[in-house]
Amino acid sequence: RASAAAALPPSETSAPMGFPPALLALLGAAGLAALILLVLGSIYFEATNSELPAGLEQPARLRVIHACRIGAAVLGRILENLHLCSQIQFVRFVRNAWTRRRDPALCIQDAAFEGIPVRLYLPKAPSAAGPRKGIVYFHAGGWLFGSLGSQEHLCCYLARESDSVVVSVAYRLAPEHKHPAQLKDCLAASTHFLKVAEDYGVDSSRVILAGNEAGANLAARACQILASRPGLAKVHAQILLCPVLQAVDFNLPSYQQNRAVPLLFRERAAFYLLQRLTGDASCLGDILEGSHVPMKLRAQYRKWLSVDHLQKEFKARGYKPTSCLSSKEDVCEALGSLALPECSPLLAEEAVLSLLPKTFILTCEYDVLRDDGLLYKKRLQDQRVPVTWCHLANGFHGIIEFFEGSWLGFPSGKKGVDDIVSFIKGL
């Protein structure tokens, strides 16, 4: 039988079991077209449901950035549904693929502090004024995204322009590693650097903790903890950029006014917090309503989160006072730690805040997190902590990441970064 089959003509042995090549090509083209339409439709839907207030800087550029992020998220969801990879993994890949040319004026080294990956940015030129300042930097990304390379352009700029040694920390990410893994990593890396700063030409008494967005949350809490830790050099200053500082009230004026302004929507901010804590977003509606805050803590926190502490101009645009619903016992039990200083540094006691060093806070008008920074500024000033405040009146969440470039650069972002450099130089 085998020899008979071998003797058949090729047309008979290649039986018509598969699809003709032309049909396969047609199906492939149709599938690709459907995928493109799906992505474009999702981008259009999200874009039409977002808001770009008139005061925003370069709204067309922001729309392009927002569309790219939506496209990556949609493709990630498709790949997740095909069981190829998770959406979060794909978005991480896309964001980390954006690399920039390294700065020839810096010596860039990868190392590990207490097993935590770090990247050091050291100016090559010798310091004329002795040991340099050191900056321990925690990246943005909602505790889910970010890497050593994701904000390298910012780290390079700070190191070069302020003549400082910058240490970028690759803390573990959620949801694979839940709270308090991120804070533990940042504390361990900071403590290690404070002990060995001189090995890198840094004065250990002039080490600054800095962070952007979620990283600012980690920097703020790490600074609070280290302020009272004995046997260790004190942190010289803290730099908090668009910080998320509380997870209690998602109805502050900035959350209402900017609920649908890119690059961070109100619901997305709460989603990131849940991913950090539990990896489960099923209680999203509950925390947006405040049902996760125990009743016994509400009166205490109300005095610190009162909108009366905000200037009138920050309440003028589309703000309506709301009342919190009653607490839900099961939600409080599962998510109560969101209302503690470990996740909400804004809610630390006065005795803790009074020990904090000089602080730089950057806020953006069109950012849901704006009021977190404003309220923390008020609390620190009440404890006589020196605060330098930079407010970008036409800025949005994430603008600091786009301070360079002719195509996707924003002048306000550049101003904010230059103000950071001025603050560092003045210390």
C-alpha positions as CSV (number, residue, x, y, z in Angstrom):
1,R,0.0,0.0,0.0
2,A,2.8,2.4,0.8
3,S,4.4,1.8,-2.6
4,A,1.1,2.4,-4.3
5,A,0.5,5.6,-2.5
6,A,4.0,6.7,-3.4
7,A,3.3,6.1,-7.1
8,L,0.3,8.5,-7.1
9,P,0.7,11.8,-8.8
10,P,1.5,14.8,-6.6
11,S,-2.0,16.2,-7.2
12,E,-3.5,13.2,-5.6
13,T,-1.2,12.9,-2.6
14,S,-1.7,16.5,-1.6
15,A,-5.3,15.9,-0.9
16,P,-7.7,18.9,-0.6
17,M,-7.8,18.5,3.2
18,G,-6.8,22.2,3.9
19,F,-8.0,25.5,2.7
20,P,-6.8,26.9,-0.6
21,P,-3.9,29.4,-0.1
22,A,-6.1,32.2,-1.6
23,L,-8.8,31.5,1.0
24,L,-6.3,31.4,3.8
25,A,-4.9,34.8,2.7
26,L,-8.4,36.2,2.6
27,L,-9.3,34.9,6.0
28,G,-6.0,36.3,7.4
29,A,-6.7,39.7,5.9
30,A,-10.2,39.7,7.2
31,G,-9.0,38.8,10.7
32,L,-6.3,41.5,10.6
33,A,-8.9,44.0,9.5
34,A,-11.3,43.0,12.2
35,L,-8.5,43.4,14.8
36,I,-7.6,46.9,13.5
37,L,-11.2,47.9,13.6
38,L,-11.6,46.6,17.1
39,V,-8.6,48.5,18.3
40,L,-9.6,51.7,16.5
41,G,-13.2,51.4,17.8
42,S,-12.0,51.0,21.4
43,I,-9.7,54.0,21.0
44,Y,-12.6,56.0,19.6
45,F,-14.9,54.9,22.4
46,E,-12.4,55.8,25.1
47,A,-11.5,59.1,23.4
48,T,-15.1,60.2,23.2
49,N,-15.6,59.3,26.9
50,S,-12.6,61.3,28.0
51,E,-12.5,65.0,28.7
52,L,-9.9,67.5,27.6
53,P,-10.6,70.8,29.5
54,A,-9.9,74.0,27.7
55,G,-7.0,74.9,30.0
56,L,-4.9,71.8,29.1
57,E,-1.6,72.3,27.5
58,Q,-1.2,70.7,24.0
59,P,-4.5,68.7,24.1
60,A,-3.8,67.2,20.7
61,R,-0.5,65.7,21.9
62,L,-2.2,64.4,25.0
63,R,-4.9,62.7,22.9
64,V,-2.2,60.9,20.8
65,I,-0.5,59.6,24.0
66,H,-3.8,58.5,25.4
67,A,-4.8,56.7,22.2
68,C,-1.5,54.8,22.2
69,R,-2.0,53.7,25.8
70,I,-5.6,52.6,25.0
71,G,-4.4,50.7,21.9
72,A,-1.8,48.8,24.0
73,A,-4.4,48.0,26.6
74,V,-6.9,46.7,24.0
75,L,-4.2,44.5,22.3
76,G,-3.2,43.2,25.7
77,R,-6.8,42.3,26.5
78,I,-7.1,40.4,23.2
79,L,-3.9,38.5,23.9
80,E,-5.1,37.7,27.4
81,N,-8.4,36.3,25.9
82,L,-6.3,34.1,23.6
83,H,-4.4,32.9,26.6
84,L,-1.1,34.1,25.2
85,C,-0.2,36.5,28.0
86,S,-1.9,38.7,30.5
87,Q,-2.9,42.2,29.7
88,I,-0.7,43.6,32.4
89,Q,2.3,41.7,31.0
90,F,1.8,43.0,27.5
91,V,1.3,46.6,28.6
92,R,4.5,46.3,30.7
93,F,6.3,45.0,27.6
94,V,5.1,48.0,25.5
95,R,6.0,50.6,28.0
96,N,9.4,49.1,28.8
97,A,10.2,48.9,25.1
98,W,10.4,52.7,24.8
99,T,14.1,53.3,25.4
100,R,16.1,56.5,25.2
101,R,19.7,57.2,24.4
102,R,21.9,57.1,27.4
103,D,23.7,60.2,28.6
104,P,27.4,60.3,27.8
105,A,28.0,62.6,30.8
106,L,27.0,59.9,33.2
107,C,28.3,56.6,34.3
108,I,25.3,54.2,34.6
109,Q,25.7,51.1,36.6
110,D,23.2,48.3,37.5
111,A,23.5,46.8,41.0
112,A,21.5,45.2,43.8
113,F,20.8,46.7,47.2
114,E,19.6,43.9,49.6
115,G,18.7,41.9,46.6
116,I,16.6,44.7,45.0
117,P,17.7,45.7,41.5
118,V,18.8,49.3,41.3
119,R,20.4,51.5,38.6
120,L,22.9,54.2,39.6
121,Y,23.5,57.4,37.6
122,L,26.8,59.0,38.5
123,P,28.2,62.1,36.9
124,K,31.6,61.4,35.3
125,A,33.0,64.8,36.0
126,P,34.7,65.1,39.4
127,S,32.8,67.1,42.0
128,A,34.3,70.4,42.8
129,A,32.4,70.8,46.0
130,G,33.2,67.5,47.7
131,P,30.7,64.6,48.2
132,R,27.6,65.0,46.1
133,K,23.9,64.8,47.0
134,G,22.2,61.5,46.5
135,I,18.6,60.9,45.2
136,V,16.8,57.6,45.7
137,Y,14.1,57.6,43.1
138,F,10.9,55.4,42.9
139,H,9.3,55.3,39.5
140,A,5.7,55.8,38.5
141,G,3.3,53.2,37.2
142,G,0.4,52.6,39.6
143,W,2.5,49.9,41.4
144,L,1.8,47.7,38.4
145,F,4.0,49.1,35.7
146,G,7.5,50.7,35.5
147,S,11.0,49.5,35.5
148,L,14.6,50.7,35.8
149,G,14.5,51.9,32.2
150,S,10.9,53.4,32.1
151,Q,12.0,56.8,33.5
152,E,15.7,56.7,32.7
153,H,15.4,60.0,30.8
154,L,14.2,61.7,34.0
155,C,16.9,60.1,36.2
156,C,19.6,61.1,33.7
157,Y,18.4,64.7,33.6
158,L,18.2,65.0,37.4
159,A,21.7,63.5,37.8
160,R,23.3,65.7,35.1
161,E,21.6,69.0,35.9
162,S,21.7,68.8,39.7
163,D,25.2,67.2,39.8
164,S,23.8,64.4,42.0
165,V,24.0,60.6,42.2
166,V,20.6,59.1,41.4
167,V,19.6,55.6,42.5
168,S,16.5,54.3,40.7
169,V,14.8,51.4,42.5
170,A,13.1,48.5,40.7
171,Y,10.7,47.6,43.5
172,R,8.4,44.5,43.0
173,L,5.2,45.1,41.2
174,A,1.6,44.2,41.9
175,P,-0.5,42.2,41.5
176,E,2.1,39.4,41.6
177,H,3.6,41.0,44.7
178,K,1.0,42.7,46.9
179,H,1.3,45.3,49.6
180,P,3.5,45.8,51.5
181,A,6.1,44.3,49.1
182,Q,6.7,47.6,47.3
183,L,7.2,49.6,50.5
184,K,9.5,47.0,51.9
185,D,11.7,47.1,48.8
186,C,11.9,50.9,48.9
187,L,12.7,51.0,52.5
188,A,15.4,48.3,52.2
189,A,17.0,50.0,49.2
190,S,16.9,53.4,50.9
191,T,18.4,52.1,54.1
192,H,21.2,50.3,52.3
193,F,22.1,53.4,50.3
194,L,22.1,55.6,53.4
195,K,24.7,53.2,54.9
196,V,27.0,53.0,51.8
197,A,26.4,56.4,50.3
198,E,30.1,57.4,50.8
199,D,31.1,54.5,48.5
200,Y,29.5,56.3,45.6
201,G,30.8,59.7,46.5
202,V,27.7,60.8,48.2
203,D,27.3,62.6,51.6
204,S,25.0,60.4,53.6
205,S,23.6,63.4,55.4
206,R,22.3,64.8,52.0
207,V,20.3,61.9,50.6
208,I,16.9,62.8,49.1
209,L,13.9,60.4,48.6
210,A,12.0,61.1,45.5
211,G,9.1,59.5,43.7
212,N,6.6,60.1,40.9
213,E,2.9,59.3,41.3
214,A,2.7,55.8,42.9
215,G,6.4,56.1,43.5
216,A,5.7,59.3,45.4
217,N,3.4,57.4,47.7
218,L,6.3,55.0,48.5
219,A,8.7,57.9,49.0
220,A,6.4,59.7,51.3
221,R,5.7,56.7,53.5
222,A,9.4,55.6,53.5
223,C,10.4,59.1,54.6
224,Q,7.9,58.9,57.5
225,I,9.3,55.6,58.7
226,L,13.0,56.5,58.3
227,A,12.5,59.8,60.1
228,S,12.3,58.0,63.4
229,R,14.7,55.1,62.7
230,P,17.7,55.2,65.0
231,G,21.3,54.6,64.0
232,L,20.8,55.9,60.5
233,A,21.5,59.1,58.7
234,K,18.4,61.3,58.4
235,V,16.8,61.8,55.0
236,H,17.7,65.3,53.8
237,A,14.6,66.1,51.8
238,Q,11.7,64.5,49.9
239,I,10.4,65.2,46.4
240,L,6.8,64.1,45.7
241,L,5.6,64.5,42.1
242,C,1.9,64.2,41.4
243,P,1.7,62.0,44.6
244,V,-1.1,59.6,45.5
245,L,-1.3,60.1,49.2
246,Q,-4.7,58.8,50.4
247,A,-7.2,56.1,49.5
248,V,-10.1,57.3,51.7
249,D,-11.9,60.0,49.7
250,F,-12.4,59.6,46.0
251,N,-14.8,62.5,45.9
252,L,-12.4,65.4,46.6
253,P,-12.8,68.3,44.1
254,S,-9.9,67.1,41.9
255,Y,-11.4,63.6,41.6
256,Q,-14.7,65.1,40.5
257,Q,-13.3,67.7,38.2
258,N,-10.8,65.4,36.5
259,R,-12.6,62.1,36.7
260,A,-12.2,61.5,32.9
261,V,-9.1,63.5,32.1
262,P,-6.2,61.5,30.7
263,L,-3.9,60.0,31.7
264,L,-5.5,58.8,34.9
265,F,-9.2,58.4,35.3
266,R,-10.9,58.4,38.8
267,E,-11.9,54.7,38.5
268,R,-8.5,53.7,37.3
269,A,-6.8,55.3,40.3
270,A,-9.0,53.2,42.6
271,F,-8.3,50.1,40.4
272,Y,-4.6,50.5,40.9
273,L,-4.9,50.7,44.6
274,L,-7.0,47.5,44.7
275,Q,-4.5,45.7,42.5
276,R,-1.8,46.7,44.9
277,L,-3.7,45.5,47.9
278,T,-5.6,42.4,46.9
279,G,-5.3,42.0,43.1
280,D,-9.2,41.9,43.0
281,A,-11.2,44.9,41.7
282,S,-14.6,43.5,42.6
283,C,-15.0,46.2,45.4
284,L,-14.2,49.1,43.1
285,G,-17.6,50.7,43.5
286,D,-17.4,50.3,47.3
287,I,-14.1,52.2,47.7
288,L,-15.3,55.0,45.3
289,E,-18.2,55.5,47.6
290,G,-16.0,55.3,50.7
291,S,-17.6,52.2,52.2
292,H,-14.2,50.7,53.0
293,V,-13.5,53.3,55.7
294,P,-14.5,52.2,59.3
295,M,-16.9,54.6,61.0
296,K,-14.5,55.1,64.0
297,L,-11.9,56.6,61.7
298,R,-14.1,58.8,59.6
299,A,-14.3,61.7,62.0
300,Q,-10.5,61.7,62.6
301,Y,-9.8,61.7,58.9
302,R,-12.4,64.2,58.0
303,K,-10.4,67.0,59.7
304,W,-7.4,66.2,57.5
305,L,-9.3,65.7,54.3
306,S,-11.7,68.6,54.6
307,V,-12.2,70.6,51.4
308,D,-12.1,73.7,53.6
309,H,-8.3,73.3,53.5
310,L,-8.4,73.9,49.7
311,Q,-8.2,77.3,48.2
312,K,-11.4,78.6,46.5
313,E,-10.0,78.3,43.0
314,F,-9.6,74.6,43.4
315,K,-13.3,74.1,44.2
316,A,-14.7,76.4,41.6
317,R,-14.7,74.0,38.6
318,G,-17.5,71.4,38.7
319,Y,-17.4,70.4,42.3
320,K,-20.4,69.2,44.3
321,P,-20.1,68.2,48.0
322,T,-21.0,64.6,48.6
323,S,-21.7,62.5,51.7
324,C,-20.2,59.1,52.2
325,L,-22.4,56.1,52.5
326,S,-22.3,53.9,55.6
327,S,-19.4,51.6,56.0
328,K,-19.7,47.9,55.0
329,E,-18.2,45.6,57.5
330,D,-17.0,43.0,55.1
331,V,-15.4,45.6,52.8
332,C,-13.7,47.3,55.8
333,E,-12.3,44.0,56.8
334,A,-10.9,43.3,53.4
335,L,-9.8,46.8,52.4
336,G,-9.4,48.6,55.7
337,S,-5.6,48.9,55.4
338,L,-6.2,51.4,52.5
339,A,-7.2,53.9,55.2
340,L,-4.0,53.4,57.2
341,P,-0.8,55.5,56.7
342,E,1.0,52.5,55.1
343,C,-1.1,53.1,52.0
344,S,-2.3,56.6,52.8
345,P,0.7,58.7,54.1
346,L,-1.5,61.8,54.2
347,L,-3.2,60.2,57.3
348,A,-0.1,59.9,59.4
349,E,-0.2,61.4,62.9
350,E,1.1,64.9,63.6
351,A,4.0,63.5,65.7
352,V,5.2,61.6,62.6
353,L,4.8,64.6,60.2
354,S,6.7,66.9,62.5
355,L,9.9,64.9,62.0
356,L,9.8,65.2,58.2
357,P,12.5,67.1,56.2
358,K,12.2,69.8,53.6
359,T,9.7,68.8,51.0
360,F,9.0,69.5,47.3
361,I,5.5,68.8,46.1
362,L,4.5,69.1,42.5
363,T,0.8,69.1,41.5
364,C,-1.1,69.5,38.2
365,E,-4.4,71.2,37.8
366,Y,-6.0,68.5,35.6
367,D,-5.0,65.5,37.7
368,V,-7.3,63.5,40.0
369,L,-4.4,63.4,42.5
370,R,-4.1,67.2,42.7
371,D,-5.8,67.6,46.1
372,D,-3.8,64.8,47.7
373,G,-0.7,67.0,47.2
374,L,-2.5,70.1,48.3
375,L,-3.8,68.6,51.5
376,Y,-0.4,67.0,52.3
377,K,1.2,70.4,51.8
378,K,-1.3,71.9,54.3
379,R,-0.6,69.2,56.9
380,L,3.2,69.6,56.6
381,Q,3.0,73.3,56.9
382,D,0.9,73.0,60.0
383,Q,3.8,71.1,61.5
384,R,6.2,73.8,60.3
385,V,7.9,71.5,57.7
386,P,9.4,73.7,55.0
387,V,7.5,73.0,51.7
388,T,8.3,74.1,48.2
389,W,5.2,73.8,46.0
390,C,5.2,73.7,42.2
391,H,1.7,73.8,40.6
392,L,1.4,73.3,36.8
393,A,-1.8,75.2,36.0
394,N,-2.2,73.5,32.6
395,G,-0.6,70.2,33.5
396,F,-2.1,66.7,33.5
397,H,-1.3,63.5,35.3
398,G,1.9,62.1,34.0
399,I,3.2,65.3,32.3
400,I,6.5,65.0,34.0
401,E,7.3,61.9,31.9
402,F,7.0,64.0,28.8
403,F,9.3,66.9,29.6
404,E,11.6,66.3,26.6
405,G,11.1,65.9,22.9
406,S,9.9,68.1,20.1
407,W,7.0,65.9,19.1
408,L,5.6,64.7,22.5
409,G,7.2,67.1,24.8
410,F,5.2,69.6,27.0
411,P,6.8,72.9,28.1
412,S,5.0,72.7,31.5
413,G,6.6,69.3,32.1
414,K,10.0,70.8,31.4
415,K,9.3,73.7,33.8
416,G,8.3,71.2,36.5
417,V,11.5,69.2,36.1
418,D,13.6,72.4,36.1
419,D,11.9,73.5,39.3
420,I,12.9,70.1,40.8
421,V,16.5,70.7,39.8
422,S,16.4,74.2,41.4
423,F,15.1,72.7,44.6
424,I,17.9,70.1,44.7
425,K,20.6,72.7,44.0
426,G,19.3,74.9,46.8
427,L,19.5,72.2,49.5
